[in-house]
Amino acid sequence: MYRLTEHDLGRLVTACQRYKDQTGSEYMWDEYNELQKRLETFMDQNYEGTKCDIWYISKEAIPIGIL
């Protein structure tokens, strides 16, 4: 079984935020917003936040060059 790392999940959260910032579709914004919330909840419940710096970065602001 493949297991996603905290870093992988942090990148997925960042990708969701980037997509939301660029989409013109309210429906797709809502879909990615829900996915982002689910990923964040999963990370909060299953990982220690201090191990993944990208997670804290993506919660504050998305730096250019992350993806």
VENBEL-V187702 format. One record per residue. PSI is psi in degrees with one decimal (none if undefined). OMEGA is omega in radians with two decimals (* if undefined). Layout:
<<PSI;OMEGA> <PSI;OMEGA>>
//
This chain:
<<136.8;3.13> <137.7;3.14> <128.5;3.10> <137.9;3.09> <168.0;3.07> <-38.1;3.14> <-42.8;3.09> <-47.1;-3.13> <-37.7;3.08> <-40.2;3.10> <-37.4;3.10> <-40.8;3.08> <-43.9;3.12> <-42.4;3.12> <-40.6;3.10> <-44.8;-3.13> <-43.1;3.11> <-44.9;3.14> <-44.9;3.13> <-38.6;-3.13> <-24.0;-3.04> <-15.4;-3.07> <149.7;3.06> <0.0;-3.08> <121.8;3.11> <-37.4;3.12> <-48.8;-3.12> <-34.4;3.09> <-45.7;3.13> <-41.0;3.13> <-47.0;-3.13> <-30.1;3.07> <-43.0;3.11> <-43.0;3.10> <-42.7;3.13> <-44.3;3.12> <-41.6;-3.14> <-41.5;3.11> <-42.9;3.13> <-42.0;3.11> <-43.9;3.11> <-44.4;3.14> <-43.8;3.14> <-36.4;-3.07> <-21.3;-2.98> <-8.3;-3.08> <154.8;3.02> <124.7;-3.07> <-27.3;-3.07> <-15.4;-3.11> <-13.4;-3.03> <96.0;-3.11> <-33.6;-3.11> <-29.6;3.11> <-45.1;3.13> <-35.5;3.10> <-46.2;-3.07> <-24.1;3.08> <-33.1;-3.10> <-61.2;-3.11> <156.6;-3.11> <109.7;3.13> <148.2;3.11> <139.6;3.11> <1.7;3.14> <-42.6;-3.11> <none;*>>
//
